């Protein structure tokens, strides 16, 4: 029988783990092309590069150019149908064939863009009716329906809104793609076109931007940006990814001067959407604009910052993070060198109110030398207004000091006018309600400089406001004058009390000196009397007569012969 000891060895065999086949993801070709990574939350991924499939060589491009006009048009129309997810016209539908994928649509979109580059933008957009098809797929009921869930339209934006009107390209041709399908649509969002058609239209726009560049800027930058932002809220992952990349390409292509009049209003309108993905994408595009049109973004900071600040408190974490990043990016476009080091702290205070005091302390260490303009005020005033509402009086004093220093260098009254209602009431509350006189003085000082900067910003057409501000300024000056008069009267009273006390102390000192002299004289007299008494007693001891003149032996004034002290 075998025995088991501590040195006994045992062999154990384990079954090899079974290999689990990877799960297939929707749109496998696109995911595999992108490196196998899953799209980010909300579909905010990136599409694969646009690579043409039909026009990849000079020979194929030459063959396209050699075709007659009708064949060229049919070829472009066929490619646009493929880009929008429809089967090519030459495909025999009686035989099995594969369905269109995102890769097929992106390749067809790149082919259409190359055809537009070689044959002309006007030919592809007008003669081949590609522009009308993209508009029909993205907003079949008109551009006014974009963001319609917000009870607002896009401010009358036309479908051809751009630097170059597309009215001359309108031909009234019939639609090439069919819109009767409903498979893959976002029915809850009121979308009536297939998701593949919308994805293909967005890919076409992106291909035009990346391949043709500035040639198509007047045609695509405008309403298509609103459509791309709106499609970022689609229920289809592929459509969301295509929409985000298209919006990125449009913003990258746009001229910087298109931001104030076209891109910024569309982004601000998108921030009012109920779809959180639309808001997150709009915030990302706003952050992108800080690199393509930084000067224009800086000039519009008074309009942009309040809209972005509202998104900081959104319930979706993705929107919160995008809003914080966009807010920091837009604030860093400010060209004021004095406040530039404190911008991160100020933005952090806007996003996190508990950091307000730290931001104000950084501003306390700022020496204002450069003139303060509207963008700078739009960054600082919200934090300063919040600091004036702090519980501790010392924090209110810091805000008052910053406002006082800042108001002295306001370049134009029109720059500070929008922020007067934000700061003036709070400064008045501090100057009236705080119990510490020094802090009330700082508030009045800041209110004086701020009202001085605001005074000239009201024209004659705004007489009530100007009168109200003048009355406010006069009230502040009267209050300061009253305080100075009270202080002067107090100083005079204190001076009188001081003089009176000095006189009383002088009289008291003289009286005390006189009393000390009298006490000294009395002590000297008492000492002298005491010495005389002692001397007198010594003499009495040596004399036979007493104090009354009688003899101390017989008691008579004249001693008898029988007295021992008789002297004859």
C-alpha positions as CSV (number, residue, x, y, z in Angstrom):
1,X,0.0,0.0,0.0
2,X,1.4,3.4,-1.0
3,X,2.1,5.9,1.7
4,X,1.7,9.7,1.3
5,X,4.5,11.9,2.8
6,X,5.5,15.5,2.6
7,X,7.7,14.8,-0.4
8,X,4.9,13.1,-2.4
9,X,4.2,14.9,-5.7
10,X,0.9,14.8,-7.5
11,X,0.1,15.6,-11.1
12,X,-3.1,17.3,-12.0
13,X,-4.5,18.0,-15.5
14,X,-6.8,20.9,-16.2
15,X,-8.9,21.4,-19.3
16,X,-7.8,24.1,-21.6
17,X,-10.1,27.1,-21.5
18,X,-12.5,27.4,-24.4
19,X,-11.8,30.3,-26.8
20,X,-14.8,32.6,-26.9
21,X,-15.4,34.1,-30.4
22,X,-15.5,37.9,-30.3
23,X,-18.9,39.3,-30.7
24,X,-19.7,41.1,-33.9
25,X,-20.5,44.7,-33.6
26,X,-23.0,46.6,-35.8
27,X,-21.2,48.2,-38.7
28,X,-18.4,45.7,-38.4
29,X,-16.5,47.0,-41.4
30,X,-16.3,50.5,-40.0
31,X,-15.4,49.3,-36.5
32,X,-12.7,47.0,-37.9
33,X,-11.3,49.7,-40.1
34,X,-11.2,52.0,-37.1
35,X,-8.9,49.6,-35.2
36,X,-11.6,47.5,-33.5
37,X,-12.4,50.2,-30.9
38,X,-15.9,50.8,-29.9
39,X,-17.4,54.2,-30.4
40,X,-17.4,56.5,-27.4
41,X,-20.5,57.0,-25.3
42,X,-23.2,58.7,-27.2
43,X,-21.7,57.7,-30.6
44,X,-19.0,60.3,-30.4
45,X,-16.4,58.3,-32.3
46,X,-14.7,59.0,-35.6
47,X,-15.3,57.5,-39.0
48,X,-12.5,55.8,-41.1
49,X,-10.7,57.9,-43.6
50,X,-12.6,58.5,-46.8
51,X,-11.0,56.4,-49.5
52,X,-12.4,56.4,-53.1
53,X,-13.0,53.1,-54.8
54,X,-13.9,54.1,-58.4
55,X,-11.5,56.9,-59.0
56,X,-8.2,55.7,-57.5
57,X,-5.9,56.0,-60.5
58,X,-5.3,58.7,-63.1
59,X,-6.6,56.3,-65.7
60,X,-10.0,56.0,-64.1
61,X,-10.2,59.8,-63.7
62,X,-9.2,60.2,-67.4
63,X,-11.9,57.7,-68.4
64,X,-14.5,59.8,-66.4
65,X,-13.5,63.0,-68.2
66,X,-13.7,61.2,-71.6
67,X,-17.4,60.4,-71.2
68,X,-20.0,62.5,-72.8
69,X,-22.1,64.9,-70.7
70,X,-25.0,62.5,-70.2
71,X,-22.8,59.6,-69.2
72,X,-20.9,61.8,-66.7
73,X,-24.2,62.9,-65.2
74,X,-25.4,59.3,-64.9
75,X,-22.1,58.2,-63.4
76,X,-22.2,60.9,-60.7
77,X,-25.9,60.2,-60.0
78,X,-25.2,56.5,-59.7
79,X,-22.3,57.3,-57.2
80,X,-24.5,59.6,-55.2
81,X,-27.2,56.9,-55.0
82,X,-24.5,54.5,-53.6
83,X,-23.3,57.1,-51.1
84,X,-26.9,57.5,-49.8
85,X,-27.2,53.7,-49.3
86,X,-29.2,52.8,-52.5
87,X,-28.2,50.1,-54.9
88,X,-26.5,51.1,-58.1
89,X,-28.6,51.4,-61.1
90,X,-26.6,48.6,-63.0
91,X,-27.0,46.0,-60.2
92,X,-29.2,43.1,-61.1
93,X,-31.6,42.9,-58.2
94,X,-32.8,39.4,-59.2
95,X,-29.4,38.0,-58.1
96,X,-28.1,38.0,-54.4
97,X,-26.0,41.1,-53.6
98,X,-24.6,42.5,-50.4
99,X,-26.2,45.4,-48.6
100,X,-24.6,48.8,-48.4
101,X,-22.2,49.3,-45.5
102,X,-20.6,52.4,-44.0
103,X,-17.4,51.7,-45.9
104,X,-19.2,51.4,-49.2
105,X,-21.0,54.7,-48.6
106,X,-17.8,56.5,-47.5
107,X,-16.0,55.3,-50.7
108,X,-18.9,56.4,-52.9
109,X,-18.9,59.8,-51.2
110,X,-15.2,60.2,-51.8
111,X,-15.8,59.3,-55.5
112,X,-18.5,61.9,-55.8
113,X,-16.1,64.5,-54.3
114,X,-13.3,63.6,-56.7
115,X,-15.8,63.8,-59.6
116,X,-16.8,67.3,-58.4
117,X,-13.1,68.3,-58.3
118,X,-12.5,67.1,-61.8
119,X,-15.8,68.0,-63.5
120,X,-16.6,71.1,-61.6
121,X,-18.6,71.9,-58.4
122,X,-21.4,73.5,-60.3
123,X,-21.9,70.5,-62.5
124,X,-22.2,68.1,-59.7
125,X,-24.3,70.3,-57.4
126,X,-26.6,71.7,-60.1
127,X,-26.8,69.4,-63.1
128,X,-26.5,66.2,-61.1
129,X,-28.9,67.5,-58.4
130,X,-26.6,66.4,-55.6
131,X,-27.2,69.5,-53.4
132,X,-31.0,69.1,-53.6
133,X,-30.6,65.4,-52.6
134,X,-28.5,66.1,-49.6
135,X,-31.0,68.8,-48.5
136,X,-33.9,66.4,-49.1
137,X,-32.3,63.7,-47.0
138,X,-31.2,65.9,-44.1
139,X,-34.2,68.3,-43.8
140,X,-37.0,67.2,-46.1
141,X,-39.5,69.5,-44.5
142,X,-37.1,72.5,-44.6
143,X,-34.4,73.9,-42.4
144,X,-37.0,75.4,-40.1
145,X,-37.6,72.0,-38.6
146,X,-34.1,71.7,-37.2
147,X,-34.2,71.8,-33.4
148,X,-38.0,72.1,-33.6
149,X,-38.3,70.3,-30.3
150,X,-37.2,73.5,-28.6
151,X,-40.2,75.5,-29.9
152,X,-37.8,77.7,-31.9
153,X,-36.6,77.8,-35.5
154,X,-33.1,78.5,-36.6
155,X,-33.7,82.2,-36.8
156,X,-35.1,82.1,-40.4
157,X,-32.0,80.3,-41.8
158,X,-32.6,79.2,-45.3
159,X,-31.5,75.8,-46.7
160,X,-29.0,77.5,-48.9
161,X,-27.7,79.9,-46.2
162,X,-24.1,80.4,-47.0
163,X,-21.7,83.0,-48.3
164,X,-22.8,82.1,-51.9
165,X,-26.6,81.7,-52.5
166,X,-27.6,78.3,-54.0
167,X,-30.7,79.8,-55.6
168,X,-28.9,79.9,-59.0
169,X,-28.3,76.1,-58.7
170,X,-32.0,75.3,-58.2
171,X,-33.3,73.3,-61.2
172,X,-36.5,71.8,-60.0
173,X,-35.2,68.3,-61.0
174,X,-36.9,65.4,-59.5
175,X,-35.4,63.5,-56.6
176,X,-33.0,60.8,-57.4
177,X,-33.2,58.9,-54.1
178,X,-36.4,57.5,-52.7
179,X,-37.8,58.8,-49.4
180,X,-40.6,56.3,-49.0
181,X,-38.6,54.0,-46.8
182,X,-38.9,54.2,-43.0
183,X,-36.5,51.5,-41.9
184,X,-33.7,52.8,-39.7
185,X,-35.3,56.2,-39.2
186,X,-35.6,58.2,-35.9
187,X,-39.4,58.2,-35.6
188,X,-39.4,59.8,-32.2
189,X,-37.4,62.7,-33.6
190,X,-39.7,63.1,-36.6
191,X,-37.1,61.8,-39.2
192,X,-38.7,60.4,-42.3
193,X,-35.6,59.5,-44.3
194,X,-33.5,56.3,-43.9
195,X,-30.6,56.4,-41.6
196,X,-28.3,55.2,-44.4
197,X,-29.4,58.1,-46.6
198,X,-28.7,60.6,-43.8
199,X,-25.4,59.0,-43.1
200,X,-24.5,59.1,-46.8
201,X,-25.4,62.7,-47.1
202,X,-23.3,63.6,-44.2
203,X,-20.4,61.6,-45.7
204,X,-20.8,63.5,-48.9
205,X,-20.6,66.9,-47.1
206,X,-17.5,65.7,-45.3
207,X,-15.9,64.4,-48.5
208,X,-16.6,67.8,-50.2
209,X,-14.9,69.6,-47.3
210,X,-11.8,67.3,-47.1
211,X,-11.2,66.8,-50.8
212,X,-12.4,70.1,-52.4
213,X,-11.6,72.4,-49.5
214,X,-12.3,76.1,-50.0
215,X,-14.1,75.6,-53.3
216,X,-17.2,74.2,-51.6
217,X,-17.1,76.4,-48.5
218,X,-19.8,78.8,-49.8
219,X,-22.1,75.9,-50.6
220,X,-21.8,73.7,-47.5
221,X,-21.0,75.9,-44.6
222,X,-24.3,77.1,-43.2
223,X,-27.5,75.1,-42.9
224,X,-25.7,71.8,-43.3
225,X,-23.9,72.5,-40.0
226,X,-27.2,72.8,-38.3
227,X,-28.3,69.5,-39.8
228,X,-25.0,67.8,-38.7
229,X,-25.4,69.0,-35.2
230,X,-29.0,67.9,-35.1
231,X,-28.0,64.4,-36.4
232,X,-25.6,64.0,-33.5
233,X,-28.7,63.1,-31.5
234,X,-29.7,60.3,-33.8
235,X,-30.4,56.8,-32.4
236,X,-28.1,55.3,-35.0
237,X,-24.4,55.0,-34.0
238,X,-23.3,55.3,-37.6
239,X,-25.3,58.4,-38.2
240,X,-24.0,60.0,-35.0
241,X,-20.4,59.3,-35.9
242,X,-20.8,60.6,-39.4
243,X,-22.6,63.7,-38.1
244,X,-19.9,64.5,-35.6
245,X,-17.1,64.1,-38.2
246,X,-19.0,66.2,-40.7
247,X,-19.6,69.0,-38.2
248,X,-15.8,68.9,-37.4
249,X,-15.0,69.1,-41.1
250,X,-17.4,72.0,-41.6
251,X,-16.0,74.0,-38.7
252,X,-12.5,73.4,-39.8
253,X,-13.3,74.5,-43.3
254,X,-15.2,77.6,-42.4
255,X,-13.7,81.1,-42.7
256,X,-13.0,82.7,-39.3
257,X,-15.4,85.5,-40.1
258,X,-18.3,83.1,-40.6
259,X,-18.2,82.4,-36.8
260,X,-20.0,85.6,-35.6
261,X,-22.8,85.6,-38.1
262,X,-23.3,81.9,-38.9
263,X,-21.5,79.3,-36.8
264,X,-22.0,80.9,-33.4
265,X,-25.8,81.4,-33.7
266,X,-26.2,77.8,-34.8
267,X,-24.1,76.4,-31.9
268,X,-26.0,78.5,-29.4
269,X,-29.3,77.3,-30.9
270,X,-28.0,73.7,-30.6
271,X,-27.3,74.2,-26.9
272,X,-31.0,74.6,-26.4
273,X,-31.8,71.2,-27.8
274,X,-33.3,68.5,-25.5
275,X,-30.9,65.9,-26.8
276,X,-27.8,65.8,-24.6
277,X,-25.6,64.4,-27.5
278,X,-26.5,67.4,-29.6
279,X,-25.4,69.7,-26.8
280,X,-22.2,67.8,-26.1
281,X,-21.3,67.9,-29.8
282,X,-22.1,71.6,-30.1
283,X,-19.8,72.3,-27.1
284,X,-17.0,70.4,-28.7
285,X,-17.4,72.4,-32.0
286,X,-17.4,75.6,-29.9
287,X,-14.1,74.5,-28.4
288,X,-12.8,73.7,-31.9
289,X,-13.7,77.2,-33.1
290,X,-11.2,78.6,-30.5
291,X,-8.4,77.2,-32.7
292,X,-9.9,78.3,-36.1
293,X,-11.4,81.7,-35.1
294,X,-9.9,82.7,-31.8
295,X,-10.2,86.4,-32.3
296,X,-13.9,86.2,-33.3
297,X,-14.6,83.9,-30.3
298,X,-13.0,86.4,-28.0
299,X,-15.2,89.3,-29.3
300,X,-18.3,87.2,-28.6
301,X,-17.4,86.1,-25.1
302,X,-20.2,88.2,-23.5
303,X,-22.7,86.2,-25.5
304,X,-21.0,82.8,-25.4
305,X,-20.1,82.5,-21.7
306,X,-23.7,82.8,-20.3
307,X,-24.9,80.1,-22.7
308,X,-22.0,77.7,-21.9
309,X,-22.3,78.4,-18.2
310,X,-25.9,77.1,-18.3
311,X,-24.7,73.8,-19.6
312,X,-22.3,73.3,-16.7
313,X,-25.2,72.3,-14.5
314,X,-26.7,69.8,-17.0
315,X,-27.7,66.5,-15.5
316,X,-25.6,64.5,-18.0
317,X,-21.9,64.1,-17.0
318,X,-20.9,64.2,-20.7
319,X,-22.4,67.6,-21.1
320,X,-20.8,68.8,-17.9
321,X,-17.3,67.8,-19.0
322,X,-17.8,69.2,-22.5
323,X,-19.1,72.5,-21.1
324,X,-16.2,72.8,-18.7
325,X,-13.7,72.1,-21.5
326,X,-15.4,74.5,-23.9
327,X,-15.6,77.2,-21.2
328,X,-11.9,77.0,-20.5
329,X,-11.1,77.0,-24.2
330,X,-13.2,80.1,-25.0
331,X,-12.0,82.0,-21.9
332,X,-8.4,81.4,-22.9
333,X,-9.0,83.3,-26.2
334,X,-9.1,86.5,-24.1
335,X,-6.0,88.6,-25.0
336,X,-5.8,90.5,-21.7
337,X,-2.4,89.6,-20.3
338,X,-3.3,90.8,-16.8
339,X,-6.0,88.2,-16.2
340,X,-4.6,85.4,-18.3
341,X,-2.8,83.7,-15.4
342,X,-6.0,83.7,-13.3
343,X,-8.3,82.3,-16.1
344,X,-8.1,78.6,-15.0
345,X,-9.0,79.5,-11.4
346,X,-11.9,81.7,-12.6
347,X,-13.3,79.0,-14.9
348,X,-13.0,76.5,-12.0
349,X,-14.9,78.9,-9.8
350,X,-17.6,79.2,-12.5
351,X,-18.0,75.4,-12.6
352,X,-17.5,74.9,-8.9
353,X,-18.9,77.8,-6.7
354,X,-16.9,76.6,-3.7
355,X,-13.7,77.8,-5.5
356,X,-15.0,81.4,-5.8
357,X,-12.8,82.7,-2.9
358,X,-9.6,81.2,-4.3
359,X,-10.3,82.8,-7.7
360,X,-10.9,86.2,-6.1
361,X,-7.7,85.9,-4.1
362,X,-5.8,85.3,-7.4
363,X,-7.5,88.3,-8.9
364,X,-6.5,90.3,-5.8
365,X,-2.8,89.7,-6.7
366,X,-3.4,90.9,-10.3
367,X,-2.2,94.4,-11.2
368,X,-4.5,95.8,-13.9
369,X,-2.4,97.6,-16.5
370,X,-4.0,96.7,-19.8
371,X,-7.4,98.3,-20.6
372,X,-10.3,96.1,-19.5
373,X,-12.7,95.3,-22.4
374,X,-16.0,93.4,-22.7
375,X,-14.5,89.9,-23.1
376,X,-12.5,90.4,-19.9
377,X,-15.5,91.7,-18.0
378,X,-17.6,88.7,-19.2
379,X,-15.1,86.4,-17.6
380,X,-14.6,88.2,-14.3
381,X,-18.0,89.7,-13.5
382,X,-20.0,86.4,-12.8
383,X,-17.4,85.3,-10.3
384,X,-17.2,88.8,-8.7
385,X,-21.0,89.0,-8.4
386,X,-21.0,85.6,-6.7
387,X,-18.2,86.7,-4.3
388,X,-20.3,89.7,-3.3
389,X,-22.9,87.3,-2.0
390,X,-20.5,85.4,0.2
391,X,-21.3,85.1,3.9
392,X,-18.0,86.3,5.3
393,X,-17.5,90.0,5.0
394,X,-13.8,89.7,4.3
395,X,-14.6,87.9,1.1
396,X,-16.9,90.7,0.1
397,X,-14.1,93.1,0.7
398,X,-11.8,91.2,-1.7
399,X,-14.4,91.4,-4.4
400,X,-14.9,95.1,-3.9
401,X,-11.2,95.7,-4.2
402,X,-11.0,93.8,-7.5
403,X,-14.0,95.6,-8.9
404,X,-12.5,99.0,-7.9
405,X,-9.2,98.2,-9.6
406,X,-10.9,96.8,-12.6
407,X,-13.4,99.6,-13.1
408,X,-10.6,102.2,-13.3
409,X,-9.3,100.7,-16.5
410,X,-12.5,100.1,-18.4
411,X,-11.8,101.0,-22.0
412,X,-15.4,101.9,-23.1
413,X,-18.6,102.5,-21.1
414,X,-20.4,100.2,-23.6
415,X,-18.2,97.3,-22.5
416,X,-19.3,97.5,-18.9
417,X,-22.9,98.4,-19.5
418,X,-24.2,94.8,-19.7
419,X,-22.6,94.0,-16.3
420,X,-23.9,97.0,-14.4
421,X,-27.2,95.3,-13.3
422,X,-25.1,92.3,-12.1
423,X,-22.7,94.3,-9.9
424,X,-24.3,97.5,-8.8
425,X,-27.2,96.0,-6.7
426,X,-24.8,93.7,-4.9
427,X,-22.3,96.6,-4.2
428,X,-25.2,98.6,-2.8
429,X,-26.2,95.8,-0.4
430,X,-22.6,95.5,0.8
431,X,-22.3,99.2,1.4
432,X,-25.6,99.3,3.3
433,X,-25.7,96.1,5.2
434,X,-22.2,95.1,6.3
435,X,-21.4,96.2,9.8
436,X,-17.7,96.9,9.3
437,X,-17.0,100.4,8.3
438,X,-13.8,99.6,6.3
439,X,-15.7,97.1,4.1
440,X,-18.5,99.5,3.5
441,X,-15.9,102.1,2.5
442,X,-14.4,99.7,0.0
443,X,-17.9,98.9,-1.4
444,X,-18.7,102.6,-1.8
445,X,-15.3,103.1,-3.5
446,X,-15.9,100.3,-5.9
447,X,-19.5,101.6,-6.6
448,X,-18.1,105.1,-7.3
449,X,-15.6,103.8,-9.9
450,X,-18.1,101.4,-11.4
451,X,-20.9,104.0,-11.7
452,X,-18.4,106.4,-13.2
453,X,-17.5,103.9,-15.8
454,X,-21.2,103.2,-16.5
455,X,-22.3,106.8,-16.6
456,X,-21.5,107.6,-20.2
457,X,-22.7,104.4,-21.6
458,X,-26.3,105.5,-21.8
459,X,-27.4,107.5,-24.8
460,X,-30.2,110.1,-25.0
461,X,-32.5,107.4,-26.2
462,X,-32.1,105.7,-22.8
463,X,-33.0,108.7,-20.7
464,X,-34.7,106.8,-17.9
465,X,-31.7,104.6,-17.4
466,X,-29.3,107.5,-17.6
467,X,-31.3,109.4,-15.1
468,X,-31.5,106.4,-12.8
469,X,-27.7,106.0,-13.0
470,X,-27.1,109.7,-12.5
471,X,-29.4,109.6,-9.4
472,X,-27.5,106.6,-8.2
473,X,-24.2,108.3,-8.7
474,X,-25.4,111.5,-6.9
475,X,-26.7,109.3,-4.1
476,X,-23.4,107.6,-3.7
477,X,-21.5,110.9,-3.7
478,X,-24.0,112.3,-1.1
479,X,-23.5,109.3,1.0
480,X,-19.7,109.6,0.8
481,X,-20.0,113.3,1.6
482,X,-22.2,112.6,4.6
483,X,-19.7,110.0,5.9
484,X,-16.8,112.5,5.5
485,X,-18.8,115.2,7.4
486,X,-19.6,112.7,10.2
487,X,-15.9,111.7,10.3
488,X,-14.8,115.3,10.4
489,X,-17.3,116.1,13.2
490,X,-16.1,113.0,15.1
491,X,-12.5,114.1,14.7
492,X,-13.2,117.6,16.0
493,X,-15.1,116.2,18.9
494,X,-12.3,113.8,19.7
495,X,-9.8,116.7,19.5
496,X,-11.8,118.8,21.9
497,X,-12.0,115.9,24.3
498,X,-8.3,115.4,24.0
499,X,-7.5,119.0,24.7
500,X,-9.9,119.0,27.7
501,X,-8.4,115.9,29.1
502,X,-4.9,117.4,28.7
503,X,-6.0,120.5,30.6
504,X,-7.6,118.4,33.3
505,X,-4.5,116.3,33.6
506,X,-2.4,119.5,33.8
507,X,-4.6,121.0,36.5
508,X,-4.6,117.7,38.4
509,X,-0.8,117.6,38.2
510,X,-0.5,121.1,39.5
511,X,-2.9,120.4,42.3
512,X,-1.0,117.2,43.2
513,X,2.3,119.2,43.2
514,X,0.8,121.8,45.5
515,X,-0.6,119.2,47.8
516,X,2.8,117.5,47.9
517,X,4.5,120.8,48.8
518,X,1.9,121.4,51.5
519,X,2.4,117.9,52.9
520,X,6.1,118.5,52.9
521,X,5.8,121.8,54.7
522,X,3.5,120.2,57.3
523,X,5.9,117.4,57.8
524,X,8.8,119.8,58.3
525,X,6.7,121.9,60.8
526,X,5.7,118.7,62.7
527,X,9.3,117.6,62.8
528,X,10.3,121.0,64.1
529,X,7.7,121.0,66.8
530,X,8.6,117.5,67.8
531,X,12.3,118.6,68.1
532,X,11.3,121.6,70.2
533,X,9.3,119.5,72.5
534,X,12.1,117.0,72.9
535,X,14.5,119.9,73.6
536,X,12.1,121.4,76.1
537,X,11.7,118.1,77.9
538,X,15.4,117.8,78.1
539,X,15.7,121.2,79.6
540,X,12.9,120.5,82.0
541,X,14.8,117.4,83.2
542,X,17.9,119.5,83.9
543,X,16.0,122.4,85.6
544,X,14.6,122.3,89.3
545,X,11.5,124.2,88.1
546,X,8.7,122.5,86.4
547,X,6.7,123.6,83.5
548,X,4.6,125.9,85.7
549,X,7.7,127.5,87.3
550,X,7.3,125.8,90.7
551,X,10.0,123.9,92.4
552,X,10.0,120.2,91.7
553,X,11.0,119.5,95.4
554,X,8.8,121.7,97.6
555,X,6.3,122.7,95.0
556,X,6.7,126.4,95.7
557,X,7.8,129.1,93.3
558,X,10.2,130.3,96.0
559,X,11.9,127.5,97.8
560,X,12.0,127.4,101.6
561,X,15.3,127.2,103.4
562,X,14.5,123.7,104.2
563,X,14.2,122.7,100.5
564,X,17.0,120.7,99.0
565,X,17.0,123.0,96.0
566,X,17.1,126.2,98.0
567,X,19.7,128.5,96.7
568,X,19.4,131.3,99.2
